[in-house]
Amino acid sequence: MSESTESPILVIGSVNLDLMAQVDKPPRPGETVLARAMVRRPGGKGANQAVAASRMGASVSFVGSVGDDENGEFLLQELQGEGVDTSFVGISRESTGIAFILVSETGENFITVISGANHDMRVSSVIASLKAHLVSSIVVMQGEIPLEIIASVAAESVGQRIVINMAPFQPLDEAILSLCDPLILNQAEASSMLGFDVRSPEDGVRAVEGLLNVVRSCVVTLGGNGACWADGNDVGHVAAPQVKSVVDTTGAGDAFVGSLAAELARGADLRSATELGVLAGSYSVELFGAQSSYPTRDSLLRRSK
């Protein structure tokens, strides 16, 4: 991990055990396919983004919930090993969240999540964690946690920059949207929110321009086409670099979000943060797994030269 930044990050989100298997192609309805192997990896959008931000040099605290079981203990040890503060992770009577992930030979993933302890987060505990981290300059949340948590944190935040990655997509009311700085969506989520297909960079620019009517700033990721961003000053598109091969797209969006948040914490503008996020997300698809594929900031910048 690189040197810590001056502005810390608080990630409030999900943490899962990823059970991952590689297959030649996903099964069709009623079909059985054979997997080459199954591995156990740390995951969950919140935990992934916390690790990605930490590897980019940010000082990161994580708020979430795990079960009082072996999987929860394993995931906490993994986060702590990445330099993430887990002091405010709750221990639930529910089992630790699990994600079943099939990865095809093209690198596409097919994911089913059993939320478990992730949906046992208590608003009062999360708000207490937020107030204990008032020094945090950036608060990051995702759609894998209850909307009640997102709404309460946004309403109770004092001076923090609220970054919301609405993945999976859930409709947010205008009061929450007005605090997003930025709101981060992928092209499918942006399509669901805006009511038109977002596929190309041109569509992405149209999307972020439209979103600026309700948010402070926004980013729409476009997979291999990079990402579009917009704030009160400008709108732009960042192209993605060419990668050697796509091995696994699992967690690439989380690499983007965590890296973007870390760069914002360094004082970068949204364009520069989006550029770093695109690099991190793009290169992460060359390796298997989510957190195991995330680069450090130094290695990422060396590669991009």
CORHURA-V265538 format. One record per backbone hydrogen bond with DSSP energy under -1.0 kcal/mol. NH is the residue of the N-H (numbers start at 0). CO is the residue of the C=O. E is the energy in kcal/mol with one decimal. If there is no record, write none. Layout:
{{NH,CO,E} {NH,CO,E}}
This chain:
{{8,58,-2.9} {9,137,-2.7} {10,60,-2.9} {11,139,-3.0} {12,62,-2.3} {15,42,-2.0} {16,96,-2.5} {17,40,-3.3} {18,98,-3.1} {19,38,-2.5} {20,100,-2.5} {21,36,-1.0} {22,102,-2.6} {30,27,-2.7} {35,21,-2.6} {38,19,-2.5} {40,17,-2.7} {42,15,-2.6} {46,13,-2.4} {47,43,-3.1} {48,44,-2.4} {49,45,-2.2} {50,46,-2.4} {51,47,-2.7} {52,48,-2.3} {53,49,-2.2} {54,50,-2.6} {56,53,-1.8} {57,52,-2.2} {60,8,-2.5} {61,84,-2.9} {62,10,-2.9} {65,89,-2.5} {67,91,-1.3} {68,66,-1.9} {72,68,-2.1} {73,69,-2.3} {74,70,-2.3} {75,71,-2.2} {76,72,-2.1} {77,73,-2.0} {78,74,-2.2} {79,75,-2.6} {80,76,-2.1} {82,79,-1.7} {83,78,-2.2} {84,59,-2.5} {88,85,-1.8} {89,63,-2.8} {91,65,-3.3} {97,113,-2.1} {98,16,-2.7} {99,111,-3.1} {100,18,-2.7} {101,109,-2.3} {102,20,-2.6} {103,107,-2.6} {104,23,-1.2} {106,103,-2.0} {109,101,-2.1} {111,99,-2.1} {113,97,-3.3} {116,94,-2.5} {117,114,-2.2} {118,115,-1.6} {119,116,-2.0} {125,121,-2.4} {126,122,-2.7} {127,123,-1.9} {128,124,-2.0} {129,125,-2.4} {130,126,-2.6} {131,127,-1.6} {132,129,-1.0} {135,132,-2.4} {136,7,-1.5} {137,7,-1.3} {138,160,-2.8} {139,9,-2.7} {140,162,-2.3} {142,164,-1.3} {144,141,-1.1} {149,145,-1.5} {150,146,-2.9} {151,147,-2.1} {152,148,-2.6} {153,149,-2.4} {154,150,-2.1} {155,151,-2.0} {156,152,-1.4} {160,136,-3.1} {162,138,-3.2} {163,181,-1.7} {164,140,-3.0} {165,183,-1.2} {166,164,-2.6} {176,172,-2.3} {177,173,-2.3} {178,175,-1.8} {179,176,-1.3} {180,161,-3.6} {182,216,-1.8} {183,163,-3.0} {184,218,-2.3} {189,185,-2.7} {190,186,-2.0} {191,187,-2.1} {192,188,-2.0} {193,189,-2.7} {194,190,-2.2} {203,199,-2.3} {204,200,-2.4} {205,201,-2.0} {206,202,-2.4} {207,203,-2.6} {208,204,-2.2} {209,205,-1.9} {210,206,-2.5} {211,207,-1.5} {212,209,-1.5} {213,210,-2.4} {214,210,-1.7} {215,179,-1.7} {216,179,-1.2} {217,229,-2.5} {218,182,-2.5} {219,227,-2.7} {220,184,-2.5} {221,225,-3.5} {224,221,-2.0} {225,222,-1.8} {226,237,-2.1} {227,219,-2.7} {228,235,-2.5} {229,217,-2.2} {230,233,-2.4} {235,228,-2.4} {237,226,-3.3} {246,284,-2.9} {247,284,-2.0} {248,106,-2.6} {251,248,-2.0} {254,250,-2.1} {255,251,-1.9} {256,252,-2.3} {257,253,-2.8} {258,254,-2.0} {259,255,-2.6} {260,256,-2.6} {261,257,-2.0} {262,258,-2.0} {263,259,-2.3} {264,260,-2.1} {266,263,-1.7} {267,262,-2.0} {272,268,-2.3} {273,269,-2.5} {274,270,-2.2} {275,271,-2.0} {276,272,-2.3} {277,273,-2.6} {278,274,-1.8} {279,275,-2.5} {280,276,-2.7} {281,277,-2.4} {282,278,-2.4} {283,279,-1.5} {285,282,-1.3} {286,283,-1.4} {292,289,-2.1} {293,290,-1.5} {296,54,-1.6} {299,295,-2.0} {300,296,-2.5} {301,297,-2.2} {302,298,-1.9} {303,299,-1.7}}
